[in-house]
Amino acid sequence: MDIEFLDTAEYVKWMRGLGAAEQSKVASQLELLAARGEELRLPHVRWLGRGLFELRVVIGQQPRLYFHRVGGDLVVMLTFGRKDTQQRDIARARRRMP
């Protein structure tokens, strides 16, 4: 499965704000998503309804990445955040969905 970012600069800035361990864990979760796709469920991926999913990272500030599927083999990352900004981040992700 291919993964694209709606705003690569936003992703890079967000990643730089994380600690080294969090960055590593986010990268491994993205690799897992690319490898397993639809099979991936909780505790890694949570379905939020209406085509929106949350990729969960259980470390530190509990980073979250919000995405939707486009076609069969493409995931588009819409926005990023933390557990404590979850509701605001979900609303932003929904606004960015096509």
N, C-alpha and C positions, 0 to 999 in steps of 0.2 A: 504494500500500500504506500502511495506517495503522500507526503505531507508538505503543504505549502502554508505560508504565512501571509495573511491579508496585509500586514504592515511589518515588514522585516525590521525596520529601524526601531519600531516600538518593542518588538521582541528582544532585540539586542540590548536596548536600554534596560528593559525589565530584567533580563538575565544578569546584567552587570550589577544590579542592585541586590542580587542574591549572594549568599556565601558560597564558598567553593563546594562544600558538601551538597548544598541545595542544587547548585548548577549541575553537578555530576548526576544527582538523582533525577533531575528534570530530563537530562539527556538520555538516561537509561530508560525512563518512562516513554519518551518519544520513540526510541528504538523498539521498545516492546509493542507500542501501538502500531508502528510500521510493520512489524513482523506478524502480529496476531490479529490486527484489524477488528472485525466484528466479534470475534471470540472474546475479546477483552471485556471483562465486567468488573464489578466491585471486588476488591477495594481499589482497583485501578481507574476504572471508568464508570461514571454514573450518568444515566440517561436523564435529561432534564425536561423532555417533552418537546414536541413540535420541531424535531430535527436537531436539537441542541444537546451536546454532550459535554461533560466535564472530565478532564484528565486530572486525577488527583495525585499529589505527591505528599507522602506522609513523612515529613522531616521538617525540622525548624519551624518556619512560619507557614508551613503547609501550602506551598504554591499550588495554584490551580490554572489550568489552561482550558479555554473554551473553544469548541470546534463543532463543525458540521460536515457531513459527507456530501460530496459532489460526484455523482456518477458512482461507478463501482469501486474504483481504486484510488480515490483522491479524498484526502481530508484537508480542510482549510481551517487553520487556527485563526480564530476571530479576535480574541483578546486574552489577557493574562491577569492574574491577581493573586490574592492570598485568602486564606480562610476568613480572616476578619473583614475583608472587603467583598465577600462572595456575592451578596445580593446586588450591589452596585455593578459588579463585573458581569453578572448574568444579564442584567438589564442592558448593558453596553453591548454584549455579544448578540443579544436578540435584535437590537437596532441595526447591527452590521450584517445580519443575515439577509440573503437575497430574497 
